[in-house]
């Protein structure tokens, strides 16, 4: 098989959670551009509908669905609707997530009182774990359910590919990032490895993308709204800049397609070298 042919997703379909903007939208664009039919899901139904329509206007096949990953029934319904529309599901991106607050150190290089463990808001902890960790479980649970039904006889191929959005926070300590986010993403990494181990027998690959600092709407888009915060992050990254979401699309396509057919259980960093250590280590 020719190299570039392995990236072709013609005849396949994929569902993406948290796809109304940011990295999730980049995932949806990547697989659509490679020929897949795609469902964009998000708690922001208006945003998902808008972006799905834009993809259709650009000549791709896309639909949308409202989905809150804290609600198992909604996740299950989103997958069932996708299968009803496209005859199965080959690819799932468990991407939906949020940042519920900054860490113990601020981008302005000073301590952040609200980010200290001894005063951290328990409700913020619970919300972060529910969305960033349990939301991944719910998504992978339902993706596995529908992908186990894929057989060469009924679907033309067996299994599928699940790609989870983790974070470099699963690998390194980041003082700027809130403690529940760090814990959730560390849990995501190990959950992904267990899911990959269990589901390999069914032809279902499970991998994770671990982004570093990307310019997205996470944290209510605080990096986009705060030039000083972006400048602070740029100075910490060894390559000298935060990433834009289009830069994650080739990696997403690798893991979603046959180009990554011998990859499962991989936690792939894409962080501008942040795992090597920040250029200017934070004090504190």
N, C-alpha and C positions, 0 to 999 in steps of 0.2 A: 504493500500500500504506500502511495506517495505521502510525503510528510504532511503537506497542507490538507490533503483529503481527510486526514484524521481529525481535523478540527470542524469538519462539516457536520452540521446538526439538522440538515434537511430531513423532514419526516418525523422529527422528534418534538417533544413539547416540555416546557418547564414552568414551574411555579416559583415565584419569588416573594418572600415576606418583606415588609418594610421597603416596598419598591416605589413609593411615591417620590422619593428624592434620594440624593446621596449615593452611597455605595450600592444599595439595593437597586436603584434605578440603573446604575452602571451595569450591574449583573444582567438585568432584563434586556438592556440594549445589546449587550455582548452576545447573548444567546440568540436574540432576534436577528442580529446582523449575520449570524452564522447559519440562519435558516430555520431556527426553531420557532414553534408557536409558543407564545408566552402569556401567562396570567400574572398580572401585577396585583399584589394584595397589600393592603395597608389599613391601619386604623383611620388614616386620613383618606377616606373614600373619594373625596373630591379630587385630591391630588393624584391618586391612582387612576381614576377615570380620565383625568386630563392627560396624563402621560401615556396611557394606553391608546387614547385617541390620536395623540401625536405620532406614536409609532405606526398606527394604522395609516395615517395620512402620509407617512414616509414610505409606505409600501410593505410594511411588515404585518404579520398576523398576530394581533394582541387583544386581550380582554382584561377586565379588572374585576376585583372582588373586594368587598370590605372584610377586614379580618383583624381582630384583636387577639394577639397570641397568648394573652392571659386567659382566654376562654377556649377550652378544648373543643367545645361544640362548634365554635366558629371556625377553628382551624380544620376540623374534620369536614365541615360543610364546604370550605374553600377548596379542599382537595377533591371532594366528591363532585363539585361543580366543574372543576378543571377536567376531571376524567370524563364527565358527561359531555363536555364541549369538544374535547380533543381525542377521546378514545383511549386514554391512558395518561401516565405521567412518567417521563424518563429522567427528569432533572428537577431537583428541588434545592432552593437556596434558603436556608434557615438564617435569615439576616436581621430581622427586626430587633432593635435594641435601643437603649437610651442611656444617657449619662445623667444621674440625678443630683450631681453636685461635685464641686471641685475637691481636690485632695487637701492634705495638711499644709501644702506649700502653694503659693499663688504664682501665676506667670510673672507677677511684678517682683518676684524673688523675696517674698516675705511670708511669714506664717499666716495661714488662713484659719482663724479660730473655729469656724463652723465645720471644718474638715477634720478636726481632731477626733480620734476614736472615742475618747472618754465623754464627749458631748454629742457624738454623731446621732442624728435623728433616726430612731428605729424604723419609722415609716418609710424613710428614704431607702434604708437597707432592704426592707421587705419588697419594695417596689422594684428595685434594681434586680434582686435575685429572681423575682417572679417573671420579669420580662427577659432579662439577659441570659438566665440559665434555664428556668422552668419553661420559658417560651420556646427555647431551642428544643428541649425535650418533647414538648407537644408537637412541634413541627416535624421533627424527625420521626416521632411515633406514627404520625399520619402518613408521612412520605413512605415509610417502610411498609405500612399497611397496603397502600395502593401499588407500590413497586413490586411487592411479592406476587402480585397478580400478573405481572408481565412475563409472558413465556414466548418462546419462538413461534409456537403454534398460534397463539391468540394475538400477539402484539408485534411479532417480527423480531423481537429480541428479548433477552432476559434481564431482569433487575433494573438498575438505574444508577444514577449518581446523585448523592446528597452532598452539598457544600455548605458548611457552617461558617458564619462570620465570627471568628474569635477576635483576638487582639494581641499585640505585642505585650500588653499588660498581663497576659497569661505566662509570660516568660521573664519579664524584668520588672523591677520596682520603679514606679513613676510617682514622685511626690505630688505632682500636679493633679493626678487622677484620683477620684474618690475611692475609698476603701471597698465599698460593695461591688463596684465595677471590677476592681482587681480580682476580688474573690470569685465573682460570677464567671469571668473569663478563664480563670484557672480551672474552674469546674467544667466549663465548656470544653476545654482541651482534653481533659481526661474522659469526659462523657463521649466525645467524638471518637477517641481511641477504642473505648469499649463497644460503641455502636459499630465501628468498622470491623472489629473482631467478630462480633456476633452475626452481622449481616453479610459478611463475605460469602458465606455458604449459599446465599440466595442471589449472588451476582450483583449485590448492591454495594457500591463503593461509598465510603464516607470519608471526607477530608475537611480540613478547615483552612481558611485564609486568615492570617493574623496581621491585620493592617497596623501600621504605626500612625503617625499624625497625618490625617487626611482632612482636607477642607470640606466639611459636610454640615448638615443641619443638626447634628447631635448636640445635646446640651442647649437646645433652643437656638442653634446657630451662633453660639457665643463667639466663636473664632471669626466668623464672617462679620459680626457686628463690632468686634473689638480689634482694630489693627494692632494695638500694642500686644494683645495676646498672641496673634499670629506671628508677629515679629519675634516674640519671646520663644515660641515653638521653633521657628525657622533657625534661630541661633543654637538650639539644642540638637538639631538633627545633623549628623555627620555630613550628609550631602548638601546641607545648607538651606533646605526648604521643606515645607509641608508639601504633600502630594495632592494632586487633583484627581477626582474620581475616575477619569478616563484611563488613568495609569493602572488601575486594577483589572481592567477588562481582559487583557490577554491571559492573566493568571486564572481568572474565573473561567474563561473558555477552555483552558488546558484541563482543568479539573472536571468540567462538565462534559467534555467530549471524549472520544476514543483516544485522543492524544494523551490522556492521562489514564488509560485503561489498566496500567499496572501500578497505579497509585491508590492506596487506601490506608487510612490511619495517619496521613501526613498532616502536620501542622506547619503551614508554609508562611514564613515571615515575609512581609513586604513593608518595610519601615524605614527605608533610607539609612539603614545602619544603626538604628537606635538600640538594637540588641547588643551592640558593641559598647554602648555607654554613651551618654550625652557629651557633646563637645564641651559644654560648660556644666559640670556637675552641680546640681542644686545643693545648697547648704541646708542645715536644719536637722 
